[in-house]
């Protein structure tokens, strides 16, 4: 870009030069993580956190050692979905993550503040630094998979995650609305710029199945999942329904008991 100063350390833009620069942050010295998947979207409100939770739960059910890094600093919802109300503590090895009933290790800013409903009014640099510390200072131990719940958009935090953490792939989350092609396009192109493969595309709130008659209703318009997957050359796809049972289990801290439709469950199993 014409305004480029060639000083990547102070730049907030994602460009080819910055993608090639090395900003890798060291993993906590007492930890070993085999694989990292980020869950992203170009907009908010599409259900990234739920997809993150279900990827982690699916991996846990396969017998893998799993962790969740909640990078959505200003809207952290992961602890509530897993019924985690307490905080965390420091040891010589680092900050200890919380553990879900099913054995999933979780770190989120809500576990580090006094009141969970307290707003996080931070500038972007502080938020990005917090996410990096979740990688460097948290004692994850040995994990087969770490799933990162990204904030919406393509700004400071996604850039920090892609540059500082060795993300092996990204799952993009969308919804059926008309704007979705542009939204998905932004996420996919950022992944391309940062040399991160897109592993799958999940269309959330894709349909509602009547519990009485079984008729399927596409409340937000006809599904665009397969057209988008073909356009962006994404092989793995899943459609998630609007299901009051999902919301009930998440709200009660029992997300580990959610059962996805068979086709979606198969897709998630393939992703992890």
Beta strands, then each sheet from edge to edge (+ up, - down):
strand 1: 32-33
strand 2: 36-40
strand 3: 66-70
strand 4: 89-91
strand 5: 94-96
strand 6: 98-99
strand 7: 105-107
strand 8: 138-139
strand 9: 142-143
strand 10: 145-149
strand 11: 169-174
strand 12: 198-203
strand 13: 208-209
strand 14: 216-217
strand 15: 236-239
sheet 1: 1+ 9+
sheet 2: 6+ 7- 3- 10- 2- 11- 12- 15-
sheet 3: 4+ 5- 8-
sheet 4: 13+ 14-
end
